[in-house]
Amino acid sequence: MALIIKTPSIIKAAGNKEKIIKEFFGNVNSITSELSLAMM
């Protein structure tokens, strides 16, 4: 069954520089590690 994701999950990246990752599809939103669709 299809899952509609209306908004991305916002994840702070680890490391020295501040980065915000907006994940649309991947481990956080869809509980799958095979594919990740995100924007930095």
Biopython code that builds the backbone (N, CA, C, O; Angstrom):
import numpy as np
from Bio.PDB.StructureBuilder import StructureBuilder

atoms = [
    (1, "MET", "N", (0.839, -1.181, 0.000)),
    (1, "MET", "CA", (0.000, 0.000, 0.000)),
    (1, "MET", "C", (0.883, 1.243, 0.000)),
    (1, "MET", "O", (1.910, 1.286, 0.677)),
    (2, "ALA", "N", (0.481, 2.236, -0.753)),
    (2, "ALA", "CA", (1.256, 3.470, -0.865)),
    (2, "ALA", "C", (1.146, 4.300, 0.416)),
    (2, "ALA", "O", (0.124, 4.289, 1.102)),
    (3, "LEU", "N", (2.216, 5.011, 0.710)),
    (3, "LEU", "CA", (2.276, 5.876, 1.878)),
    (3, "LEU", "C", (2.509, 7.296, 1.402)),
    (3, "LEU", "O", (3.497, 7.556, 0.715)),
    (4, "ILE", "N", (1.627, 8.222, 1.748)),
    (4, "ILE", "CA", (1.771, 9.617, 1.350)),
    (4, "ILE", "C", (2.517, 10.364, 2.449)),
    (4, "ILE", "O", (2.093, 10.386, 3.605)),
    (5, "ILE", "N", (3.632, 10.972, 2.068)),
    (5, "ILE", "CA", (4.437, 11.762, 3.002)),
    (5, "ILE", "C", (4.240, 13.224, 2.629)),
    (5, "ILE", "O", (4.724, 13.676, 1.591)),
    (6, "LYS", "N", (3.530, 13.962, 3.474)),
    (6, "LYS", "CA", (3.180, 15.350, 3.153)),
    (6, "LYS", "C", (4.335, 16.318, 3.376)),
    (6, "LYS", "O", (4.511, 17.256, 2.599)),
    (7, "THR", "N", (5.116, 16.108, 4.417)),
    (7, "THR", "CA", (6.244, 16.992, 4.709)),
    (7, "THR", "C", (7.473, 16.148, 5.036)),
    (7, "THR", "O", (7.341, 15.052, 5.581)),
    (8, "PRO", "N", (8.659, 16.643, 4.712)),
    (8, "PRO", "CA", (9.872, 15.894, 5.021)),
    (8, "PRO", "C", (10.205, 15.947, 6.507)),
    (8, "PRO", "O", (9.800, 16.869, 7.215)),
    (9, "SER", "N", (10.943, 14.952, 6.963)),
    (9, "SER", "CA", (11.470, 14.963, 8.325)),
    (9, "SER", "C", (12.758, 15.769, 8.317)),
    (9, "SER", "O", (13.572, 15.625, 7.405)),
    (10, "ILE", "N", (12.951, 16.609, 9.313)),
    (10, "ILE", "CA", (14.160, 17.436, 9.402)),
    (10, "ILE", "C", (15.132, 16.771, 10.365)),
    (10, "ILE", "O", (14.803, 16.495, 11.519)),
    (11, "ILE", "N", (16.351, 16.519, 9.856)),
    (11, "ILE", "CA", (17.377, 15.820, 10.615)),
    (11, "ILE", "C", (18.612, 16.708, 10.670)),
    (11, "ILE", "O", (19.030, 17.246, 9.645)),
    (12, "LYS", "N", (19.200, 16.869, 11.852)),
    (12, "LYS", "CA", (20.471, 17.588, 11.957)),
    (12, "LYS", "C", (21.595, 16.597, 11.723)),
    (12, "LYS", "O", (21.634, 15.531, 12.337)),
    (13, "ALA", "N", (22.513, 16.955, 10.828)),
    (13, "ALA", "CA", (23.640, 16.082, 10.497)),
    (13, "ALA", "C", (24.728, 16.198, 11.557)),
    (13, "ALA", "O", (24.935, 17.262, 12.140)),
    (14, "ALA", "N", (25.409, 15.099, 11.795)),
    (14, "ALA", "CA", (26.521, 15.085, 12.740)),
    (14, "ALA", "C", (27.758, 15.686, 12.091)),
    (14, "ALA", "O", (27.937, 15.598, 10.877)),
    (15, "GLY", "N", (28.598, 16.290, 12.897)),
    (15, "GLY", "CA", (29.842, 16.853, 12.381)),
    (15, "GLY", "C", (30.069, 18.269, 12.862)),
    (15, "GLY", "O", (29.302, 18.791, 13.671)),
    (16, "ASN", "N", (31.130, 18.891, 12.359)),
    (16, "ASN", "CA", (31.514, 20.230, 12.786)),
    (16, "ASN", "C", (30.639, 21.314, 12.175)),
    (16, "ASN", "O", (30.305, 22.290, 12.847)),
    (17, "LYS", "N", (30.266, 21.157, 10.915)),
    (17, "LYS", "CA", (29.466, 22.169, 10.229)),
    (17, "LYS", "C", (27.982, 21.885, 10.423)),
    (17, "LYS", "O", (27.553, 20.732, 10.381)),
    (18, "GLU", "N", (27.206, 22.934, 10.634)),
    (18, "GLU", "CA", (25.757, 22.792, 10.782)),
    (18, "GLU", "C", (25.138, 22.429, 9.437)),
    (18, "GLU", "O", (25.306, 23.158, 8.459)),
    (19, "LYS", "N", (24.437, 21.330, 9.384)),
    (19, "LYS", "CA", (23.727, 20.919, 8.176)),
    (19, "LYS", "C", (22.343, 20.456, 8.573)),
    (19, "LYS", "O", (22.172, 19.788, 9.592)),
    (20, "ILE", "N", (21.371, 20.805, 7.782)),
    (20, "ILE", "CA", (20.013, 20.330, 7.992)),
    (20, "ILE", "C", (19.633, 19.479, 6.789)),
    (20, "ILE", "O", (19.744, 19.924, 5.647)),
    (21, "ILE", "N", (19.190, 18.266, 7.046)),
    (21, "ILE", "CA", (18.787, 17.343, 5.990)),
    (21, "ILE", "C", (17.275, 17.195, 6.054)),
    (21, "ILE", "O", (16.722, 16.892, 7.112)),
    (22, "LYS", "N", (16.601, 17.410, 4.923)),
    (22, "LYS", "CA", (15.157, 17.210, 4.822)),
    (22, "LYS", "C", (14.929, 15.900, 4.089)),
    (22, "LYS", "O", (15.125, 15.812, 2.877)),
    (23, "GLU", "N", (14.513, 14.881, 4.834)),
    (23, "GLU", "CA", (14.328, 13.556, 4.246)),
    (23, "GLU", "C", (12.871, 13.361, 3.847)),
    (23, "GLU", "O", (11.965, 13.447, 4.675)),
    (24, "PHE", "N", (12.666, 13.098, 2.563)),
    (24, "PHE", "CA", (11.330, 12.834, 2.048)),
    (24, "PHE", "C", (11.003, 11.343, 2.123)),
    (24, "PHE", "O", (9.889, 10.962, 2.484)),
    (25, "PHE", "N", (11.966, 10.514, 1.783)),
    (25, "PHE", "CA", (11.777, 9.068, 1.778)),
    (25, "PHE", "C", (13.065, 8.420, 2.225)),
    (25, "PHE", "O", (14.123, 8.718, 1.671)),
    (26, "GLY", "N", (13.011, 7.552, 3.202)),
    (26, "GLY", "CA", (14.210, 6.887, 3.681)),
    (26, "GLY", "C", (13.994, 6.256, 5.030)),
    (26, "GLY", "O", (12.875, 5.877, 5.375)),
    (27, "ASN", "N", (15.064, 6.139, 5.800)),
    (27, "ASN", "CA", (15.033, 5.416, 7.062)),
    (27, "ASN", "C", (14.094, 6.042, 8.091)),
    (27, "ASN", "O", (13.435, 5.310, 8.830)),
    (28, "VAL", "N", (14.012, 7.348, 8.163)),
    (28, "VAL", "CA", (13.173, 8.014, 9.171)),
    (28, "VAL", "C", (11.699, 7.998, 8.786)),
    (28, "VAL", "O", (10.854, 7.624, 9.600)),
    (29, "ASN", "N", (11.379, 8.395, 7.561)),
    (29, "ASN", "CA", (9.977, 8.508, 7.143)),
    (29, "ASN", "C", (9.323, 7.177, 6.780)),
    (29, "ASN", "O", (8.164, 6.946, 7.124)),
    (30, "SER", "N", (10.043, 6.313, 6.099)),
    (30, "SER", "CA", (9.412, 5.100, 5.584)),
    (30, "SER", "C", (10.009, 3.812, 6.146)),
    (30, "SER", "O", (9.623, 2.720, 5.729)),
    (31, "ILE", "N", (10.936, 3.925, 7.078)),
    (31, "ILE", "CA", (11.574, 2.798, 7.735)),
    (31, "ILE", "C", (12.163, 1.799, 6.724)),
    (31, "ILE", "O", (11.975, 0.587, 6.839)),
    (32, "THR", "N", (12.870, 2.338, 5.750)),
    (32, "THR", "CA", (13.580, 1.498, 4.783)),
    (32, "THR", "C", (14.989, 2.049, 4.588)),
    (32, "THR", "O", (15.183, 3.264, 4.528)),
    (33, "SER", "N", (15.953, 1.171, 4.490)),
    (33, "SER", "CA", (17.339, 1.609, 4.302)),
    (33, "SER", "C", (17.823, 1.365, 2.874)),
    (33, "SER", "O", (18.968, 1.682, 2.554)),
    (34, "GLU", "N", (16.980, 0.813, 2.019)),
    (34, "GLU", "CA", (17.383, 0.549, 0.638)),
    (34, "GLU", "C", (17.513, 1.808, -0.210)),
    (34, "GLU", "O", (18.335, 1.863, -1.124)),
    (35, "LEU", "N", (16.694, 2.826, 0.094)),
    (35, "LEU", "CA", (16.662, 4.039, -0.703)),
    (35, "LEU", "C", (16.443, 5.241, 0.196)),
    (35, "LEU", "O", (15.675, 5.172, 1.156)),
    (36, "SER", "N", (17.108, 6.332, -0.109)),
    (36, "SER", "CA", (16.923, 7.563, 0.644)),
    (36, "SER", "C", (16.798, 8.726, -0.341)),
    (36, "SER", "O", (17.617, 8.874, -1.248)),
    (37, "LEU", "N", (15.775, 9.538, -0.153)),
    (37, "LEU", "CA", (15.558, 10.721, -0.968)),
    (37, "LEU", "C", (15.511, 11.906, -0.018)),
    (37, "LEU", "O", (14.567, 12.071, 0.754)),
    (38, "ALA", "N", (16.562, 12.734, -0.094)),
    (38, "ALA", "CA", (16.690, 13.835, 0.858)),
    (38, "ALA", "C", (17.299, 15.051, 0.182)),
    (38, "ALA", "O", (17.880, 14.957, -0.899)),
    (39, "MET", "N", (17.154, 16.194, 0.838)),
    (39, "MET", "CA", (17.714, 17.447, 0.344)),
    (39, "MET", "C", (18.532, 18.076, 1.469)),
    (39, "MET", "O", (18.070, 18.177, 2.606)),
    (40, "MET", "N", (19.759, 18.500, 1.137)),
    (40, "MET", "CA", (20.613, 19.170, 2.118)),
    (40, "MET", "C", (20.556, 20.660, 1.908)),
    (40, "MET", "O", (21.207, 21.412, 2.633)),
]
sb = StructureBuilder()
sb.init_structure("model")
sb.init_model(0)
sb.init_chain("A")
sb.init_seg("    ")
for serial, (resi, resn, name, xyz) in enumerate(atoms, 1):
    if name == "N":
        sb.init_residue(resn, " ", resi, " ")
    sb.init_atom(name, np.array(xyz, "f"), 0.0, 1.0, " ", f" {name:<3s}", serial, name[0])
structure = sb.get_structure()
